[in-house]
Amino acid sequence: MDKEPELLRIGAEHELGAELMAAKRPTLLALADFEFERLQARSDIAWAHSLFTHLPMEHIQRCLTNLRRAMPRGGVLYATFGECDEPKDNPAEPHDHRLFEFTRAEMTEVGCATGWCVEHLGKWGHPRGHRMLKFTPKSRRTA
């Protein structure tokens, strides 16, 4: 899933290749508003690389809320984010070329509020120093 159809095409062609596309037959959808319910199959793993680094908190909250509804028990979301020590005044609208940064506490709070357990995995070798988070669904009884 990506908001840009052209990026999906390039990813399928250059990152996956024809052989893997034919073998795995992934669903690639161009969607701009985290409409995970439109996916025909449920996935037990999601990867949000360089997504939260370009979104305001309201959009991150919508993404996490919608994905939580679609994520089966035992699933996991790995997401990168730009970490800062103090809350920042990020732009109100998403931007593909601006860095949005959040504190670890802000990311944990939004994750917990939307039904996730949040684990800070920290540095993972990203060239710009982005940090990694692991989100796992809370049980429905404790969410």
QUISULLIN-V617318 format. One record per run of one state. SS is the DSSP state (helix for helix, strand for strand, loop for the rest). FROM is the first residue (numbers start at 1). LEN is the number of residues. Records with the same first field share a line. If there is no record, write none. Layout:
# QUISULLIN-V617318
SS = FROM-LEN ; FROM-LEN
This chain:
# QUISULLIN-V617318
loop = 1-1 ; 3-2 ; 25-5 ; 31-5 ; 39-6 ; 49-3 ; 55-2 ; 71-5 ; 84-17 ; 103-1 ; 114-2 ; 124-7 ; 138-6
strand = 2-1 ; 30-1 ; 45-4 ; 76-8 ; 101-2 ; 116-8 ; 131-7
helix = 5-20 ; 36-3 ; 52-3 ; 57-14 ; 104-10
